[in-house]
Each structure stands twice: as C-alpha cells, then as structure tokens.
Amino acid sequence: MTDQARCPVCGRAVDPADTACRYCGAGLPTAKTIATPPDAPPAPAPGAAEALAEELRAALAPGIQLLRPLGEGGMGHVWLARDPALKRLVAVKVLHPELANDPTSRARFAREAEAAAAVAHPGVVSVYQVGELPRSGTAYFVMQYVEGKSLQDEIKPGEAMPEPRARRMVGEVASALAAAHARGLVHRDIKPAKVMVDAESGRVVVLDFGISAALERRATPGATRLTAEGHSIGTPMYMSPEQAAAGD
C-alpha cells in the first residue's frame, strides 16, 4: 500500500499534482523549494577578509569607527562599530566579496536594508545608512546593534520556556510582522535564528528582510521578483503551506 499525500492543515487525502487543498484551500508543499542562503559563508579568497575590513574601515571613517567582527553568515560579514557623534554602538553588515557580482545576492542584500528601513517599529531592526565601498563596489549598511543572543540560542534544548515569557515574545514578533505587513511586506523566513533577544530589556527584534516580498506590487513601485513563478523560498521547516506551494 502506498502512502497517500495529505493536506498539512485538514489532513484529508489530496492529489499530489494539486497546489492547493480542494477541501480547505490550504497551499500544498508541492512546488520546488529554494532554500535561503546557508548560514555557512562562501569560501573567501586568501586575504579577502582583511582587504574588505580595511576598505570598509577607510570608507566609514571618521563618522563610523569599525571595532571588531561580530560574525558572518551566508550573505555577509557583520561588524561591531561605534558612532562617535551619537555615542552609540552600531552594527555594519557588508556583502561577501564573493557575492558582490551576483545580481540576485546584491538585490536581496539591498532589499534587506530597504525593507527594514521602511518599517518604523521597535521590533524591527533600524537601518541608519546604506552605501557601496568605493574601490570594490561591495554593498554595506549600518544598522541598530542589538546586544544579546538570537532566539535560537536563547531556547535551551530540552527545556521549556516559561509561558508568560513565550507569550510576550510571540506577541512582540507578531507585532513587528504586522507592522511590516502594514507597509506591504512579508518577511518569508521568520524563524528563531532571525529574532534577536535584547540582553538588557528582554524584548525581541526581527532581523533579515533580505528575502521579503511585497504583499501588493503597487505597495512597492518598481519592485522586482527574486524568485521565479512556481518556486518558493525560505527555510522548509518554518514555511507556511501557502509559501511551500509558492503562493505569495
């Protein structure tokens, strides 16, 4: 007896060729999925990281003082920096040099800054400045520094988070996403690794709108699609059924 495809929402048997459940209308995960960029960065050329740091330091000075690396992911390096005029710490994210000539990577990097800057909400990371390095043309942006850990690191394996705290965090994330939706944006890759927990206040801040999409094309004039029709993008285990079925 072969296993039969079932709707992830109502549980009824469905035709594997369908993209939506004929009973409840939920999207079915039948479309080809494009995963988000991996957390592991591309292999850098020898000396590339040092050269990038020097170029970034020179380009930002004297308004922003680069301090030390904070980490790196699939799209870019993140540095801790200081704004001496406003006497505050900031974070600087710069696209990996290996991705600087890739149009899709550049577009997603730019969209992350533009989308975050468009949403004025305490639960969405603020963007202060965007630019390109003069010599290499590598894109960067300066954003709010959130001192703390990601929600992924905050959740201890095998331990339950106290219910009041969990409810508050869920409410804060939902409020941030609602503010983005009000601006015509959907995040498309919300997960614990994309949510920072501020060490001092305990509030949460949503990061990384790099693969966000316009809910309505008219909400973002000139917006372009970064995925082809019939494809979905995101992290499979966190996708909604509609997203897995390549629905907007």
C-alpha positions as CSV (number, residue, x, y, z in Angstrom):
1,M,0.0,0.0,0.0
2,T,1.5,3.3,-1.0
3,D,1.4,6.4,1.2
4,Q,-1.2,8.9,0.2
5,A,-0.5,12.7,0.1
6,R,-2.4,14.6,2.7
7,C,-3.2,18.2,3.4
8,P,-1.0,19.6,6.2
9,V,-3.9,21.6,7.5
10,C,-7.1,19.5,7.4
11,G,-5.4,16.1,6.9
12,R,-7.6,14.9,4.0
13,A,-6.2,12.9,1.1
14,V,-5.2,15.1,-1.8
15,D,-3.9,14.7,-5.3
16,P,-0.1,15.2,-5.3
17,A,-0.4,17.2,-8.5
18,D,-2.6,19.9,-6.8
19,T,-1.0,23.1,-5.4
20,A,-4.0,23.8,-3.0
21,C,-6.2,21.5,-1.0
22,R,-9.6,21.1,-2.7
23,Y,-11.3,20.8,0.7
24,C,-9.9,23.7,2.9
25,G,-8.0,25.7,0.3
26,A,-4.6,25.5,2.1
27,G,-1.5,25.6,0.0
28,L,0.2,22.2,-0.6
29,P,4.1,21.8,-0.4
30,T,4.3,20.5,-4.0
31,A,6.3,23.4,-5.5
32,K,10.0,23.3,-5.9
33,T,11.6,24.9,-2.8
34,I,14.5,27.3,-2.9
35,A,16.3,27.3,0.5
36,T,17.5,30.6,2.0
37,P,21.2,31.2,1.8
38,P,23.0,28.8,4.1
39,D,24.5,30.0,7.4
40,A,27.9,28.9,6.2
41,P,29.6,31.7,4.2
42,P,31.2,31.1,0.8
43,A,34.9,30.3,0.9
44,P,36.8,33.6,0.7
45,A,39.9,34.2,-1.4
46,P,43.1,34.4,0.6
47,G,43.4,37.8,2.2
48,A,40.0,38.9,1.0
49,A,38.5,39.3,4.5
50,E,41.5,41.5,5.6
51,A,41.3,43.6,2.4
52,L,37.5,44.0,2.9
53,A,37.9,45.1,6.5
54,E,40.5,47.7,5.6
55,E,38.4,49.1,2.7
56,L,35.3,49.2,5.0
57,R,37.2,50.9,7.8
58,A,38.5,53.6,5.4
59,A,35.1,54.2,3.8
60,L,33.3,54.6,7.1
61,A,35.8,56.8,8.9
62,P,35.5,59.2,10.6
63,G,31.8,59.0,11.1
64,I,31.7,55.3,11.9
65,Q,34.6,53.6,13.7
66,L,34.9,49.8,13.0
67,L,35.7,47.9,16.2
68,R,35.6,44.1,15.7
69,P,33.9,41.3,13.8
70,L,30.6,40.0,15.3
71,G,30.1,37.1,12.9
72,E,29.2,36.1,9.4
73,G,26.6,34.2,7.5
74,G,25.6,33.1,4.1
75,M,25.2,36.7,2.8
76,G,27.7,38.8,4.6
77,H,30.0,39.8,7.4
78,V,28.7,41.8,10.4
79,W,31.0,44.1,12.4
80,L,30.5,46.0,15.6
81,A,31.2,49.7,15.2
82,R,30.8,53.0,17.0
83,D,29.1,56.2,16.0
84,P,31.3,58.8,17.9
85,A,28.9,61.7,17.2
86,L,25.9,60.0,18.8
87,K,28.0,57.9,21.2
88,R,26.3,54.6,20.4
89,L,27.3,51.2,19.1
90,V,26.0,50.2,15.7
91,A,26.4,47.1,13.5
92,V,27.7,47.1,10.0
93,K,26.7,44.4,7.6
94,V,28.7,44.1,4.4
95,L,28.0,41.7,1.5
96,H,30.5,38.9,1.0
97,P,33.0,39.9,-1.7
98,E,32.4,36.5,-3.4
99,L,28.8,37.6,-3.9
100,A,29.4,41.2,-5.0
101,N,29.0,40.4,-8.7
102,D,25.9,38.2,-8.2
103,P,22.8,40.3,-9.2
104,T,20.4,38.2,-7.1
105,S,22.6,38.4,-4.0
106,R,23.0,42.1,-4.4
107,A,19.3,42.6,-4.8
108,R,18.5,40.6,-1.7
109,F,21.1,42.4,0.3
110,A,19.7,45.8,-0.8
111,R,16.1,44.6,-0.1
112,E,17.1,43.7,3.5
113,A,18.2,47.3,4.1
114,E,15.3,48.9,2.2
115,A,12.6,46.7,3.8
116,A,13.9,47.2,7.4
117,A,14.2,51.0,6.8
118,A,10.6,51.2,5.6
119,V,9.2,49.7,8.8
120,A,9.3,52.1,11.9
121,H,8.7,49.7,14.8
122,P,10.7,48.8,17.9
123,G,10.6,45.2,17.0
124,V,12.2,45.6,13.6
125,V,16.0,46.4,13.4
126,S,16.6,50.0,12.4
127,V,18.8,50.9,9.4
128,Y,20.8,54.1,9.6
129,Q,22.9,54.2,6.4
130,V,23.5,52.3,3.2
131,G,26.3,52.5,0.7
132,E,28.9,50.8,-1.5
133,L,32.6,50.6,-1.0
134,P,34.3,52.9,-3.4
135,R,37.0,50.5,-4.7
136,S,35.3,47.1,-4.8
137,G,31.7,48.3,-5.1
138,T,30.7,45.9,-2.3
139,A,27.4,46.9,-0.7
140,Y,27.0,47.6,3.0
141,F,24.6,49.1,5.5
142,V,24.8,50.4,9.0
143,M,22.1,49.3,11.4
144,Q,21.0,49.1,15.0
145,Y,23.2,47.0,17.3
146,V,21.2,44.6,19.4
147,E,23.3,43.2,22.2
148,G,22.1,39.8,23.1
149,K,21.5,36.4,21.6
150,S,19.3,35.0,18.9
151,L,16.1,33.4,20.0
152,Q,17.5,30.1,18.6
153,D,20.4,30.4,21.1
154,E,18.1,31.6,23.9
155,I,15.9,28.4,23.6
156,K,17.7,25.7,25.6
157,P,17.2,22.2,24.1
158,G,15.0,20.1,26.3
159,E,13.9,23.0,28.5
160,A,10.5,24.7,28.3
161,M,10.4,28.5,28.2
162,P,8.1,30.0,30.9
163,E,4.7,30.5,29.4
164,P,4.4,34.3,30.2
165,R,7.8,34.9,28.5
166,A,6.9,32.8,25.5
167,R,3.6,34.6,25.1
168,R,5.3,38.0,25.3
169,M,7.9,37.1,22.7
170,V,5.4,35.7,20.3
171,G,3.3,38.8,20.7
172,E,6.3,41.1,20.1
173,V,7.3,39.2,16.9
174,A,3.7,39.2,15.7
175,S,3.5,43.0,16.3
176,A,6.7,43.5,14.3
177,L,5.5,41.4,11.4
178,A,2.1,43.2,11.5
179,A,3.9,46.5,11.1
180,A,5.8,45.1,8.1
181,H,2.5,43.8,6.6
182,A,1.0,47.3,7.0
183,R,3.9,48.5,4.9
184,G,3.1,45.9,2.2
185,L,5.9,43.5,3.2
186,V,6.0,39.8,4.2
187,H,9.2,38.5,5.8
188,R,9.1,35.0,4.2
189,D,11.8,33.5,6.5
190,I,10.8,34.2,10.1
191,K,12.5,31.7,12.5
192,P,14.3,31.8,15.8
193,A,17.7,32.5,14.2
194,K,16.2,35.7,12.7
195,V,15.0,37.1,16.0
196,M,17.4,38.8,18.5
197,V,16.7,39.0,22.2
198,D,18.0,42.2,23.7
199,A,20.1,41.3,26.8
200,E,19.1,44.4,28.8
201,S,15.3,44.7,28.2
202,G,14.5,41.1,27.0
203,R,12.5,42.5,24.1
204,V,12.8,40.8,20.7
205,V,13.9,42.4,17.4
206,V,13.3,40.8,14.0
207,L,16.2,40.8,11.6
208,D,17.0,40.0,8.0
209,F,14.3,41.1,5.5
210,G,16.6,40.0,2.6
211,I,14.0,37.7,1.0
212,S,11.0,39.7,1.9
213,A,8.3,40.2,-0.7
214,A,5.8,42.9,-1.5
215,L,2.3,41.8,-0.5
216,E,1.0,44.0,-3.2
217,R,3.0,45.0,-6.2
218,R,1.6,48.5,-6.1
219,A,2.8,48.9,-2.5
220,T,6.4,48.9,-3.7
221,P,6.6,50.6,-7.1
222,G,9.3,49.1,-9.3
223,A,9.7,46.0,-7.1
224,T,11.1,43.0,-8.8
225,R,10.6,39.3,-8.0
226,L,13.7,37.5,-6.8
227,T,12.2,34.1,-7.4
228,A,10.6,32.5,-10.4
229,E,6.9,31.7,-10.7
230,G,6.2,28.3,-9.3
231,H,9.1,28.4,-6.8
232,S,9.1,29.0,-3.1
233,I,11.8,30.4,-1.0
234,G,12.6,30.2,2.7
235,T,13.5,27.6,5.3
236,P,11.4,24.5,4.7
237,M,10.6,23.5,8.3
238,Y,9.4,27.0,9.1
239,M,7.3,27.6,5.9
240,S,3.6,28.1,5.8
241,P,1.7,25.7,3.5
242,E,0.9,28.6,1.2
243,Q,4.6,29.6,1.0
244,A,5.7,26.0,0.3
245,A,3.2,25.9,-2.5
246,A,4.8,29.0,-4.0
247,G,1.9,31.2,-3.1
248,D,2.5,34.9,-2.3
